[in-house]
């Protein structure tokens, strides 16, 4: 008949196997998110190419509104990119705060607790060496995948205002509404990006 210690050991082995399956599943999910982000970036570049191709036709006052409608394509893509970033943060915080410490505890219980064996250390190493606050700000402001749709939206709205001013076009209430909507959404998306950058900082604190 199995002793209590043997039963505990067997339970830990079963839990460790389940964590291995969970880790493999999370790894696969991360790879899928990486591929999704790559696809969103490609769509941004395609949309920019299409916009440049139609640029010569938009000079007409009747078509200027396209400059205010086209940014909504980039808003959608940017939201999807932020969703990927958010998913990365959630998975990373779970790995660092829950899964990896638990796996390390199980491994030490199965082996020699005095040796303090550490496994799955890469995520903890990266987060424990995470950039300081100033470096995170520079990373956020620097060129990145999220920077492309933000830049595209800003350029399109600015182009509408510049062309309208130079051609003497008086924007209609609908066009002003679209300008306000684009700028408001852009500010909100920037706030989301800042919040995610802070979340990266919290993840780094968990690892220390």
C-alpha positions in Angstrom: 0.0 0.0 0.0 1.4 3.4 -1.0 2.4 5.7 1.8 1.3 9.3 2.2 4.6 10.6 0.9 4.4 8.4 -2.2 0.9 9.6 -2.9 2.1 13.2 -2.5 5.0 12.5 -4.9 2.6 10.9 -7.4 0.3 13.9 -7.2 3.2 16.3 -7.8 4.3 14.3 -10.8 0.8 14.5 -12.3 0.6 18.2 -11.6 4.0 18.7 -13.2 2.9 16.9 -16.3 -0.2 19.1 -16.5 2.0 22.2 -16.2 4.1 20.9 -19.0 1.0 20.6 -21.2 -0.1 24.1 -20.1 3.3 25.6 -20.9 3.3 24.0 -24.4 -0.2 25.4 -25.0 0.8 28.9 -23.9 3.9 28.7 -26.1 1.7 27.8 -29.1 -0.7 30.6 -28.3 2.3 33.1 -28.2 3.4 31.8 -31.6 -0.1 32.4 -33.0 -0.2 35.9 -31.5 3.3 36.7 -33.1 2.0 35.5 -36.5 -1.2 37.6 -36.0 0.8 40.7 -35.2 3.0 40.1 -38.3 -0.2 39.9 -40.4 -1.6 43.1 -39.0 1.7 44.8 -39.8 1.6 43.5 -43.3 -2.0 44.8 -43.7 -0.9 48.2 -42.5 1.8 48.4 -45.1 -0.6 47.2 -47.8 -3.1 49.9 -46.7 -0.4 52.6 -46.8 0.6 51.4 -50.4 -3.1 51.6 -51.4 -3.4 55.1 -50.0 -0.3 56.3 -51.8 -1.7 54.9 -55.0 -4.9 56.9 -54.7 -3.3 60.0 -53.4 -3.3 61.8 -56.7 -7.1 61.3 -57.0 -7.9 62.7 -53.5 -6.8 66.2 -54.3 -10.4 66.8 -55.6 -12.4 68.6 -52.8 -15.3 66.1 -53.2 -12.9 63.2 -52.3 -11.1 64.9 -49.4 -13.4 63.1 -47.0 -11.6 59.9 -47.9 -8.6 61.2 -46.0 -10.8 61.1 -42.9 -12.4 57.7 -43.6 -9.2 55.9 -44.5 -7.7 56.2 -40.9 -10.4 53.9 -39.5 -8.7 51.0 -41.3 -5.6 51.8 -39.3 -7.6 52.3 -36.1 -8.9 48.7 -36.4 -5.4 47.3 -37.1 -4.0 49.3 -34.2 -6.6 47.9 -31.9 -5.7 44.4 -33.0 -2.0 45.1 -32.4 -2.8 46.4 -28.9 -4.8 43.2 -28.3 -1.8 41.1 -29.1 0.4 43.2 -26.8 -2.2 42.8 -24.0 -2.3 39.0 -24.5 1.5 38.9 -24.4 1.4 40.8 -21.0 -1.2 38.5 -19.6 0.6 35.3 -20.6 4.0 36.7 -19.4 2.6 37.8 -16.0 1.0 34.4 -15.5 4.2 32.6 -16.4 6.3 34.8 -14.1 3.9 35.1 -11.2 2.2 31.7 -11.1 3.3 28.9 -13.4 7.1 29.2 -13.2 7.3 29.6 -9.4 4.9 26.6 -9.0 7.0 24.4 -11.3 10.2 25.4 -9.5 8.5 24.5 -6.2 7.4 21.1 -7.5 10.8 20.3 -8.9 12.5 21.2 -5.6 9.9 19.1 -3.6 10.6 16.1 -5.9 14.4 16.6 -5.7 16.4 18.2 -2.9 14.7 21.3 -1.5 18.1 22.5 -0.2 19.5 22.8 -3.7 16.8 25.3 -4.9 16.6 24.1 -8.5 15.4 26.7 -11.0 13.7 25.8 -14.3 12.1 27.8 -17.0 14.3 30.7 -16.1 14.3 32.6 -19.4 11.1 34.6 -18.8 12.2 35.6 -15.3 15.7 36.5 -16.5 14.2 38.8 -19.2 11.7 40.5 -16.9 14.2 40.9 -14.1 16.5 42.7 -16.5 13.6 44.8 -17.9 14.4 48.4 -18.9 14.1 51.1 -16.3 11.3 53.7 -16.6 13.2 56.1 -18.9 14.1 53.3 -21.2 10.5 52.1 -21.4 9.4 55.6 -22.4 12.0 55.6 -25.2 10.9 52.2 -26.3 7.2 53.4 -26.4 8.1 56.5 -28.4 10.5 54.8 -30.7 9.5 53.1 -34.0 7.7 49.9 -33.6 4.8 47.9 -35.1 2.3 50.1 -33.3 4.0 53.2 -34.4 3.1 52.6 -38.1 -0.7 52.9 -37.8 -0.4 55.8 -35.4 1.8 57.7 -37.9 -0.5 56.8 -40.8 -3.5 58.2 -38.9 -1.7 61.3 -37.9 -0.5 62.0 -41.5 -3.9 61.4 -43.0 -5.7 63.8 -40.6 -2.9 66.4 -41.0 -3.0 66.0 -44.8 -6.8 66.7 -44.8 -6.3 69.9 -42.8 -3.3 71.1 -44.8 -5.0 70.4 -48.2 -8.3 72.0 -47.0 -6.4 75.1 -45.9 -4.3 75.5 -49.0 -7.3 74.9 -51.4 -9.7 77.1 -49.5 -12.0 74.2 -48.7 -14.3 74.8 -45.8 -14.8 71.5 -43.9 -18.4 70.5 -43.4 -19.8 69.6 -39.9 -19.5 65.9 -40.9 -15.8 66.3 -41.8 -15.1 68.1 -38.5 -16.9 65.3 -36.7 -14.6 62.8 -38.5 -11.5 64.8 -37.5 -12.6 64.9 -33.9 -13.4 61.2 -33.9 -10.0 60.3 -35.4 -8.1 62.4 -33.0 -10.2 61.2 -30.0 -9.6 57.6 -30.9 -5.9 58.2 -31.5 -5.6 59.7 -28.0 -7.5 56.8 -26.5 -5.2 54.3 -28.3 -2.1 56.2 -27.1 -3.5 55.9 -23.5 -3.9 52.2 -24.0 -0.3 51.9 -25.2 0.9 53.8 -22.1 -1.2 51.5 -19.9 0.3 48.4 -21.5 3.8 49.9 -21.1 3.1 50.3 -17.4 1.9 46.7 -17.3 5.3 45.7 -18.7 6.8 47.5 -15.7 4.5 45.6 -13.2 5.6 42.4 -14.8 9.2 43.3 -14.2 8.5 43.9 -10.5 6.8 40.5 -10.2 10.0 38.8 -11.4 12.2 40.6 -8.8 
